[in-house]
Amino acid sequence: MPYLPNDSLAAHFNGNGLNLTEKVEQQLRLVAPDSPNIALYRDMMLTVLRMAEEDRNRWNAKITLQALRELEQSFRVLERFKGRRKVTVFGSARTPIEHPLYAQARELGAALARADLMVITGAGGGIMAAAHEGAGLEHSLGFNITLPFEQHANATMDGTDKLLPFHFFFIRKLFFVKEADALVLCPGGFGTLDEALEVLTLIQTGKSPLVPVVLLDTPGGSFWQDALDFIRKQLEANHYILPNDLKLLRLVYNPEDAVQEINQFYANFHSSRWLQHQFVIRMRHPLSEEALAHAADSFADLRLNGDFHQHAYAGTEHDGPEFSELTRLAFAFNGRNQGRLRELVDFINRPENWAR
C-alpha cells in the first residue's frame, strides 16, 4: 500500500491534474525509468516531504539526513562485493598481541580467507586486527565508527577503500548483521556480549535471516562455556527461552572447526526468504522423496498448515538469475521456533538426504 500524504501537503502539489503521489512517481521515472523499486523510492520521498511540512525539529532532520547518507554510501561500496560470502567476527579490541586469543583470531582470519570467505570486523585493534591480519586485505572489510577523539583503523584496513566509516552505531550494527553469512564471536567485553545477544535476539525473533553463529574459544578456555551454562541454568530452566534456541549456537575451540561449521551450514542450504505467506528455502540439491516425506513428518510443528512443497524456480518469484538453478522448499512457517528451523537446515544439509 502506498504511503499517502495528508491533505494539506497534497494541496501544494496538485498542478497538472496530478496528485502528489503521482507527481513524485513521475519525477522518479525520469531518473530511473526501468527500476522495479519505484514505489519504494516514491514512498521514501513522500516521507521526507511529510517531515518537511511538519518541520518539528532540526535535530530530527539532521539524524534522518545522516542516516540516509550512511545507508546510501554503504550500499554503494558493498555492491562491489555482492555475491561473496562474508563472516562477521566479533571480539575484544583490548586483546594484546601476545595473548593466545590474538594468535587464534589471526589463524581464524587466514582459515576464512582460504575458504574464500571475506572477514568483516569493526576494523579496530585486538581480535579485529588479528582477524584482518590473518585474512589479508583482499579478504577483509572494515566497518569503523567515527568518534569525537582521535582513533585509527587497524594496520590492514587503515587508508584503504575497504574501510567504511559510520557515524551511527545502530547503522554500523545493521551492516554487521545484514552483510553476514555467518558470525564468529570470540571472547570480549560488554560490546562483544551486546553483539552476541543482539544477534541471537534478531535471529530468534526472525528479524534477521538464519545464519550460523559460532562461539570460538581457545582449547581449554571457559569464556563461552560459562556463558552457555548461565543461559541454560537461568534462561532455559526458567522458560525465558525455548530449549531449541540454543541450537542457534555452536561452540568450537579452533578456527578450522569454525570454518567447517560455516561450510557445513551451506552444504545444501543456500538462502531463504518470505514470499507472501510462504517461507522459501533455496537449496543446491533437491531432497529425495524419502527425505521430503521424513521432513514432513518430523518437522510438522514448523508449519501453520499445508505441507512442504519442493519445486524448481517458477519464474514468478522475482529472484535474480543467480538463484534460477536452485531448488525451492516452501511451507507455511509459523515463524516462531528458529531453533527448530536450524534443525531442519541441518537435515537438509546431510548428503544422504539429497536426491541422486
N, C-alpha and C positions, 0 to 999 in steps of 0.2 A: 504493500500500500504506500503510495507516495506521501511524502511529508507535505502537509498543506499549511501555508502561512495564514495568519489571521487576516480578517477583512481590512483592517486599517493599513497593513503592509501591502496587501494586494491592490488596494486602491491607487497606490503610487505607480503601478506598473501595468496599467490596462490599456496602453496605447496599441494601435494597430489591431484592435479587436482580440488581442491575446491576453489570457490571464497570466499571472506571474509564473506559475509552474511551466506553462507552455513557452513563455518568453525565455526563461532561463535555459530550458532544454534546447530551444532553437539556437541560442548562442553557443552552447556546448557542442552541438553538432557541427558548428563551423570549425571548432578546434579539433574534435575527434570524431569525424563522421562515421567511422566504422566500428567504434567502440561498443562492445556489448554491455558496458558498465555505465552508460549514460544516465540511467535512472538513479544510480548510486551517487554519481557526481552532482546530479541535479539536486538531490536531497541534501547533500553537503552544502551546496551554495545557498539553498533556501534556509538552512540552519544558520549560516553566517548572516544572512540578511535579517533574520529574526533577531539575532543578537544585536545587530547594528541598530535596528529600530528601537529595541528596548534600552540599549546603551546604559546598562545599570552601573557598570564598574570597569574602570580602565584595567585593573589587575586581572579581571576575568578575561578581557580581550587579549592581554599580553600572554597569559597562560595558554589560551587557545592558539594564538599565532605561533608561539614557540613549539608547542606540541605538534602542530601540523607541519612545521618546517622540519622538525626532527624526524617525524614519520616519513615525510617525502624523501628527505636525503637518505635515510636508511634503506627505504625500499629501492631507491635508485642504485646505491652502492651494492647492495646484496643481490640485485638482479644478475650481476656478473657471476655469481656462484650458485645460481639456480640449478637444481639437479644434482648437486654434490651433497652427499650425506655429511652431516655435521654433528659434533658431540660437544656439548657444553660441559666444561669442567669447573667445579666449584671447590674452594678450599682456602685455607688461611693465607692472607698476604704477609703474615709475620713469620712464616716457616723459614728458618735460616738455611743457607746453602748446605751446611754440614749435616743437617738433620736427615735421617733415613727417609722421611716423607718427601723431602725435596728430590732425592735421587729416584724415588719411586714415581713421583709425578713426571719427572723427566723421561723415565722409561715408558710411562703411560703415553705421553705425547708421541714418542717415537713409534710405539706399537700401533697407535691410532693412525699415524701417517702411513705406516707400512700397509695398513688395511685400506688405504685411500680414503680415510675419514678426516675431515677438517676439524681443528680444535678451536673452540670458542672459549675465551675467558674474559675477565674484566680487564685484562692487559696490565695488571699491577704486578707486584713482586710476589715472593713466596711460591706457593703452589702454582699460581697463574704464570709466573715467569718460567718455572720449571717445565710446565706442560708445553708452553710455546717453544722453549729452548729445545726440547726433545722433538717436537713436531717440525720445527723449521718454518720459515716464513711462508713457503709455498702452501703449507697445510694449516695455516693459522689465520684467525680473525680475532681482533680485539675490540671489545665494547667498553670504552673508557668513560669515566664520569668526570666532568669538569667541576673543580672545586674552587672556592674563593682563595685558597692558599696554593702556593707553588707545588706542583706534583707532576710526575712524568710517567709515561708508559714504560713497560719493561724494555730491555735492550732489543729483543726480537721485533717488537711492534713499533717502537718509537720512530716517528717520522715517515712511516710507510702509508701506502694508500689502502691498507687493510685494517686501519685503525679508525673506528667510528667514535667520535666524541658525543656524549649525551649530557644535556643539562639536567634532565629529569630522571630520577631513579626509576620511576614507575615505567617510563618508556624503555629504559635500558633493560629492566626486568622482563618486559613484554618480549623483547627480541631475544633475550637469553632462552626463553621457552619457545617462542614462535619458530626460531631457526633450528631448534634442536631435534635431531632424530634420535638422540639418546642423551642422558645426563649421567655424569660420573661425579660423585661427591666424595671428596677427601676430607679428613678431619680439619676442623676450623672453629672459629669463634661464633659470636652472635650472628654475624652476617651469613655464615655458612649454614647454621641451623635455621635461620629465617628462610634462606633459599630452599633448603631441603623440605621444610614443612609447607612452604608456599607451592612448590612443585607438586608435592603429594596431594595437597588440597585441590589444586587445579585439575589434576588427573582423576582423583577420587570423585569429584563432582561432575566430571565430564566437560569441564570448561576448557580443557586442553586435550589434544589427542593423546591416545595411549602410546607411550614410548618406553623403552627400557630405562629404569632408574637403578644405577649401580652404586653401591656404597663400597668404597675402596679403602682398605686399611693395610698397614704393614703386617707381615706374618707375626702372630702373637699379640698384635695390638687389640685393644678392647674398646676403642672410642665408639665405634658404631654398634658393637655388640651390647655395650652398656645402654646405649640409646634404645636399641630394639628391646632389651629386657624391660626397660621402663615403659615402653609403649605396650608391651604385652601385659605387664603387671597392672598398669594404671588405666590405659585406654581400652585395650581389648577386654580385660577382665570386668571392667565397669560398663561394657557395651557402648562406649563412646565411638568406637569404630567397629566395622564388621571384621570377623576373623580373616576373611579373604582379602581385606585391604592390604595386608602385609604381603600378599602375592605381588604387589606393585613394586616391591623392592627386592634386590639381590645383593647379598653381602659376599665380597670376594677379597682375597688377600694378595693378589698380584696382578700386574697390568695385563698379562696375557689372558687371564680369566675374565677380566673386564671386557676386553675386545671380543673374546669368544661369546660372552653373554650378548653383546650387541649384535654380532654377526648371526647368532642363532635366532634372535628375535626376527631378523629379516630373511631367514632362510626361505620362507614361502610368503609370509605376510609382507605386503608392500606398503600399504597405507589404508586409511579409512576415511569415510565422510558420511554425513547425513544427506539423504536425497529424499526430500519431502518427509514422509513418516517412516522411511526405511533406513536402517543403518547398513552401510555397504562396506564390506572388507574386500580390498583388491588383493589378489593372490597371483603369484608367478606360476603356480601349478594348480590345476583343479583337484578337488578331493575325489577319491574313489567313491563309488556308490555305497560301499560298506562304511566308509568313514563318514559320509554325509548322513547316513542313517544313524550311526552311533552318535554323531553330534546332535542330531535332532532329539535323541532320547536323553543324552547326558547333560545337555545344556538347554533343556526346555525352560528352565527357570529364567533364562535371559530374555525370553520372548513374551511380549504382551499378548500376542495372538498369532495365528498363522504358523508357517513353517519356515525352515531355511530354504532359500532358493539359490541355486548355483547357475550362473549364466555367463555368456560372453558379453563383451561390450556391445550395447544395443544401438549406439549412435545418438541416443536421445539424452544422454547424461551430461552433455556439455563438458566432457573431460578433454584435456589436451591429448595430442597424438601419442605422447609418451606413455599414456595409460591404455591405449586401444588394444594392446595384446594381452592385457591382464584379465584373468577370470574374476568374476564378482560372486561374493557370498552375501546375500541380502536377507535381512529379517527385521521384524518389528521389535527392536531392542528397547527394553524398559528403561535404559539409561541410568540405572541405579547402582548396579554392582560391577564396578570397573575391575575389581579383583577377579571376579568370575570371567569377565571378558578377557583378562590376561590369560586365564587358564584355557579359554577357547583358542586364543592366539598360539599358545604353546602346543595345543593339539594340532592346529593347522600346520605348524612348522615341523612336525615329525614326518620324515620322508616316507615311512611305511603307510602314511595316510594319503599319499598322493596317488592320483590315477596313473597307471602305467600305459 
